[in-house]
Amino acid sequence: MTLLLIGSLSSPYVRKVRIVLAEKKLDYRFQEENPWDIDSQLAQINPLGKVPALVLDGKDVLYDSRVIVEYLDTLSPVGKLIPARGRERAHVKTWEALADGVVDAGVAMRLEQTWAGRTEAQRCQAWVDRSLTKVLRGLDAMQAQAPVGQAFLTGPHLSLADIAVVTALDWLAFRFPERDWLQNRPTLAQLQARLATRPCFVETAPR
Ligand SMILES: N[C@@H](CCC(=O)N[C@@H](CS)C(=O)NCC(=O)O)C(=O)O
């Protein structure tokens, strides 16, 4: 089977998928696509016009990132990233939902502040503030739930929870470098530092 991943090099959702592909040692081709490009043909592949999208054997298309990583984890027994069933599985996927939700709120905040389709008068500070509150609450919840003294969030091995959380943290630092998101969040800072040197995290750093 051939895998073609369509995405941008700055998207945290795409990065999550790229890290999963690398951890699972799956071969794939990468097609760079900027969903904000006026000439983008992305909507012909994903009607939502979003990345990532994964094309299987040149025909079937999967989106969004949660669907894609769940599928990829079934393709190989190497480096299982999501527990097979039950509460453990729901726990890892809840971490992912929290991390993705933090990114969703961060993206909403950034678009409200910078999207070229809006005039300055159309920008809404209350929406920025509401989105920022979600990001901060999400980070507080992560810090509160992250186990102290354990190598990874859900046990002794890397899971999708760690990948989703660290891609979210790295993206916040990339897009909002003026803010110290990890001040007073030491367990998250340790997790981020632990994964910072892992090759697939280094190779996919947002740019
Ligand atoms: N829930 C989706 C979110 C994907 C998403 O919002 N991707 C952004 C790039 S970071 C995008 O393509 N935005 C273009 C748009 O919203 O039109 C996922 O996990 O794949």
The ligand as an ORCA input file, in Angstrom:
! r2SCAN-3c Opt
* xyz 0 1
  N      -9.206     18.673     13.403
  C      -8.360     18.784     12.240
  C      -7.768     20.196     12.181
  C      -6.971     20.427     10.907
  C      -6.682     21.901     10.681
  O      -7.399     22.794     11.178
  N      -5.628     22.159      9.909
  C      -5.301     23.532      9.592
  C      -3.777     23.679      9.447
  S      -3.001     23.766     11.017
  C      -5.911     23.889      8.258
  O      -5.770     23.138      7.331
  N      -6.579     25.044      8.171
  C      -7.144     25.528      6.958
  C      -8.548     26.023      7.145
  O      -9.071     25.967      8.285
  O      -9.138     26.453      6.163
  C      -7.268     17.724     12.301
  O      -6.962     17.252     13.400
  O      -6.772     17.300     11.252
*
